[in-house]
C-alpha cells in the first residue's frame, strides 16, 4: 500500500520530504508510519519507538496522518518493524501501519535545535509511559535482557505466580518466573522469550495496579540474561520444563496434593487485558481488572510449638493479614491448628507471608485446609478441648473491618522492624524500650516519627523475635484508655 503523492516542508521550511512511499522491504533506519490519528502528538509517536532504541529524528505530517521516524540504528528499526509486524501497534485504539522508508536519513537545516526538542519530547514520553516503573527514565536500547525485575507495592491482595504469568503473557511468551521476598517486598524475576517483548511489557505495565487501588507493579530491566529455575512450585516455574521436580516446597509432603500447573489452591480469574498501547499508558493508571482469588478461607498451620502456641497468639499473628474468625488447635495433634480468615483473599495473603516463618523456635508451614469452616466444640467436649478452640468473630481487634482503613495499604511481610502506633504523648522512648526488654526482647534501635509522635519504629535482633514481640505486645495497655498497636514495617532504622 502507498500513500498519495505529495510533499511537505519540515518545520524550518528548508527541507522537503516526499510522502509517496511505496511498500518498502529493504531495511532502513527511517520508518514510515501511516494512519495516525489526526491530532496525534509527537510524544505518542515516539512512545511507540522507545522500547526499541533512541529516536534520532521525527517529522510528523498531520495533514496526511503520517510521520517519518529515524532510529539511531538500522538494527533498532529492524527490531521495531519485526515486532510490530506480528503485534500491530495502536494509538488510542487506532491501528498504525509501519514500514521501512526509501529514505536512509532525515535531514533538516536546524539540526541542533530539532535534536534538543526531540530529546525533550522523548523525555516526556519516557516519563508518562515508563517513569512509574522505577527505571532510569531513558530510552531502552535494543538487545537488553529479556528478564524483568518486578516489585509489587501496596500488596493487599496476594499476587501469585499464575497471576503474573497471565498478565505478562499478553505481551509475549513468558518462559520462566521466580518469586521471592526481599527488603520486605514481594518481588519476581520474569523471563520473556525475547527482550523486545520484555521492554514492551515494561513500558505498558509499569505503575499499573493489578487489583483496584492496590498491588502496584514497579518494573525494571534485570541485568540477568536468563533465569535458572530448578523447581516447579508455587515460588518458581519454568513453563518450558514440565519435568522439573517440585522441590522442598512441595505441599504434597505436608498432606496436601500439589495442584496442576496453571492452577492454584486459590485459582485467580483474569479478565482479558485488551487495547493497551504504550502511548496510552500515561497517568492516571487503571487497574488490570484481575479478580481476587476464590477458594476456602481456612488455613492449616503445622509444625507449631505446642508448648508456646495459643489460639490468641495465632489470632494476633494471622490478624496482621486479615480478620481471623476462628482458631482451633487440634486436640490430638497440638502441633497443628486451623485458622479461619474472613475470606479466601485474606487466607492467601496470610499464607504467602507466614509460610516458612519461624515461630517459637519452629519453622511453621501454612497451607490451604480442606475444611470449609472451623467447627466450634460440641457440648460434650472436655474443658481442654474447649480452650483450644476460640471464636474471634466479634473481636474488637480486627484490623480490616472498617472499609477504606489505612491498614489495607500497610501490609508487609514479617520483619525485624516493628511499627508501633497509638502511643500516648506521656509515653517516652525509655518506657517503650523497657516494655519490650522486660518482656524478653532485645531492642537494637528505636525512632519516633518526626511528624507524628504517636508512631515509632522498633528494631529487634531477628524476624522471629519481632513476630513473638508482636504477638505478646499488640494491644498492650499503655495508659487508662490507649492500647499499643503493633505491625510489621517495611523500613529499617
Order of alpha helices (4+ residues) and beta strands (2+ residues): beta-beta-beta-alpha-beta-beta-alpha-beta-beta-beta-alpha-beta-alpha-beta-beta-alpha-beta-beta-beta-beta-beta-beta-alpha-beta-beta-alpha-beta-beta-beta-alpha-beta-beta-alpha-beta-beta-alpha-beta
